[in-house]
Amino acid sequence: MTTTQQTRPVLVTGAGGKVGRRVVAGLTAAGRTVRPASRSTPVRLDWEDASTWPAAFAGVGAAFVVPPETIVDLGPFADVVEKAGVERLVLLSARHPEQGGESIVPAFEEAVAAAGIPAVVLRPSWFVQNFTEGMFVPELAGGSLTLPVGDGAEPFIDAADIAAVAVDALLSARHDGRTYELSGPELLTFEQAIALVGAATSRDLAFVAADTAAWAEAAGAELPPALVEQLVSLFTAIRRGDNAHLDTGVQEALGRAPRTFAEALAR
Ligand SMILES: NC(=O)c1ccc[n+]([C@@H]2O[C@H](COP(=O)([O-])OP(=O)(O)OC[C@H]3O[C@@H](n4cnc5c(N)ncnc54)[C@H](OP(=O)(O)O)[C@@H]3O)[C@@H](O)[C@H]2O)c1
């Protein structure tokens, strides 16, 4: 890390999100000046509006990049990063970036590589926190979760582990150029995961296996078609067993094992 990188702020996009908020906390604990940015922060960054990018990136030494759910034009990205003098990018990608149907994530991987500066790509599995802070929370509040994943297994990862890798990668040159495949340490079906959430929160929670077409029709009443299509693609991959393998990225990056699902819930 150069001296300027050590003194300049670190931009954290997606700063209020499950991973971003933990990255902000980790960098702050490490004594770094952090510039949180999203559509709702004082420094506003909207991936759908490239005119907001230069001010968000201006003068930062490194940036944590969290892609949005929508398809955006990343054409100006490399130019903005270069003009801002950014020296390192850490990207929150996904474990199988191609799995999400029409997802912007692969384009972010390309844009980060094309920026021509040291970069680290994090490819995590599904997060434990989807059940506690994320998309499954509203439905689970009703006591059950209906999904077309069958008994497909997923190695859910603690968002805190992803953030720990991100913080180290933002602060240390030793990860530059790496792509880390990140997963938790155990394979769980959604039924098993929901049972753990129920046990940890003293609630009676049930998993309901859904037929894919029926789930898509019901979801289509509430969600935009592109998002339903993306989720169907992701759930189908889980159902097929495509995700039923463990990765070693947390151990490689941090020299310790990733947290289990139960440990993540307890934290
Ligand atoms: N959840 C999973 O299991 C999982 C697994 C693998 C990879 N991922 C990847 O993780 C990323 C999401 O991370 P997360 O779960 O930590 O975030 P999150 O909890 O979903 O929060 C999204 C964050 O992004 C910001 N944001 C949303 N749209 C934006 C836009 N157009 N411009 C700028 N900021 C925007 C939001 O803030 P504002 O609303 O204030 O803008 C918020 O801070 C996605 O790219 C996804 O592909 C997720």
PDBQT file of the ligand as one rigid body, heavy atoms in Angstrom, charges set to zero:
ROOT
HETATM    1  N1  LIG A 301     -27.549 -11.920  -0.873  1.00  0.00    +0.000 N 
HETATM    2  C1  LIG A 301     -26.795 -12.916  -1.287  1.00  0.00    +0.000 C 
HETATM    3  O1  LIG A 301     -26.953 -14.068  -0.858  1.00  0.00    +0.000 OA
HETATM    4  C2  LIG A 301     -25.697 -12.645  -2.282  1.00  0.00    +0.000 A 
HETATM    5  C3  LIG A 301     -24.855 -13.699  -2.669  1.00  0.00    +0.000 A 
HETATM    6  C4  LIG A 301     -23.783 -13.445  -3.541  1.00  0.00    +0.000 A 
HETATM    7  C5  LIG A 301     -23.596 -12.157  -4.032  1.00  0.00    +0.000 A 
HETATM    8  N2  LIG A 301     -24.445 -11.152  -3.642  1.00  0.00    +0.000 N 
HETATM    9  C6  LIG A 301     -24.214  -9.801  -4.188  1.00  0.00    +0.000 C 
HETATM   10  O2  LIG A 301     -24.190  -8.875  -3.134  1.00  0.00    +0.000 OA
HETATM   11  C7  LIG A 301     -24.631  -7.600  -3.644  1.00  0.00    +0.000 C 
HETATM   12  C8  LIG A 301     -25.564  -6.973  -2.634  1.00  0.00    +0.000 C 
HETATM   13  O3  LIG A 301     -24.852  -6.815  -1.418  1.00  0.00    +0.000 OA
HETATM   14  P1  LIG A 301     -25.621  -6.722  -0.043  1.00  0.00    +0.000 P 
HETATM   15  O4  LIG A 301     -26.530  -7.909   0.072  1.00  0.00    +0.000 OA
HETATM   16  O5  LIG A 301     -24.621  -6.465   1.004  1.00  0.00    +0.000 OA
HETATM   17  O6  LIG A 301     -26.503  -5.427  -0.274  1.00  0.00    +0.000 OA
HETATM   18  P2  LIG A 301     -27.997  -5.179   0.203  1.00  0.00    +0.000 P 
HETATM   19  O7  LIG A 301     -28.130  -5.543   1.639  1.00  0.00    +0.000 OA
HETATM   20  O8  LIG A 301     -28.915  -5.791  -0.805  1.00  0.00    +0.000 OA
HETATM   21  O9  LIG A 301     -28.070  -3.600   0.068  1.00  0.00    +0.000 OA
HETATM   22  C9  LIG A 301     -27.907  -2.997  -1.197  1.00  0.00    +0.000 C 
HETATM   23  C10 LIG A 301     -26.990  -1.781  -1.046  1.00  0.00    +0.000 C 
HETATM   24  O10 LIG A 301     -26.723  -1.227  -2.343  1.00  0.00    +0.000 OA
HETATM   25  C11 LIG A 301     -27.245   0.100  -2.400  1.00  0.00    +0.000 C 
HETATM   26  N3  LIG A 301     -27.809   0.282  -3.742  1.00  0.00    +0.000 N 
HETATM   27  C12 LIG A 301     -28.864  -0.378  -4.287  1.00  0.00    +0.000 A 
HETATM   28  N4  LIG A 301     -29.096   0.072  -5.546  1.00  0.00    +0.000 NA
HETATM   29  C13 LIG A 301     -28.161   1.025  -5.787  1.00  0.00    +0.000 A 
HETATM   30  C14 LIG A 301     -27.879   1.862  -6.891  1.00  0.00    +0.000 A 
HETATM   31  N5  LIG A 301     -28.629   1.851  -8.011  1.00  0.00    +0.000 N 
HETATM   32  N6  LIG A 301     -26.840   2.719  -6.811  1.00  0.00    +0.000 NA
HETATM   33  C15 LIG A 301     -26.088   2.779  -5.691  1.00  0.00    +0.000 A 
HETATM   34  N7  LIG A 301     -26.298   2.025  -4.605  1.00  0.00    +0.000 NA
HETATM   35  C16 LIG A 301     -27.333   1.154  -4.651  1.00  0.00    +0.000 A 
HETATM   36  C17 LIG A 301     -28.264   0.206  -1.287  1.00  0.00    +0.000 C 
HETATM   37  O11 LIG A 301     -28.357   1.511  -0.749  1.00  0.00    +0.000 OA
HETATM   38  P3  LIG A 301     -29.399   2.600  -1.277  1.00  0.00    +0.000 P 
HETATM   39  O12 LIG A 301     -30.747   1.963  -1.308  1.00  0.00    +0.000 OA
HETATM   40  O13 LIG A 301     -29.258   3.706  -0.281  1.00  0.00    +0.000 OA
HETATM   41  O14 LIG A 301     -28.902   3.007  -2.637  1.00  0.00    +0.000 OA
HETATM   42  C18 LIG A 301     -27.620  -0.692  -0.218  1.00  0.00    +0.000 C 
HETATM   43  O15 LIG A 301     -26.616   0.010   0.483  1.00  0.00    +0.000 OA
HETATM   44  C19 LIG A 301     -25.301  -7.846  -4.995  1.00  0.00    +0.000 C 
HETATM   45  O16 LIG A 301     -24.470  -7.317  -6.014  1.00  0.00    +0.000 OA
HETATM   46  C20 LIG A 301     -25.372  -9.358  -5.104  1.00  0.00    +0.000 C 
HETATM   47  O17 LIG A 301     -25.140  -9.816  -6.427  1.00  0.00    +0.000 OA
HETATM   48  C21 LIG A 301     -25.479 -11.367  -2.797  1.00  0.00    +0.000 A 
ENDROOT
TORSDOF 0
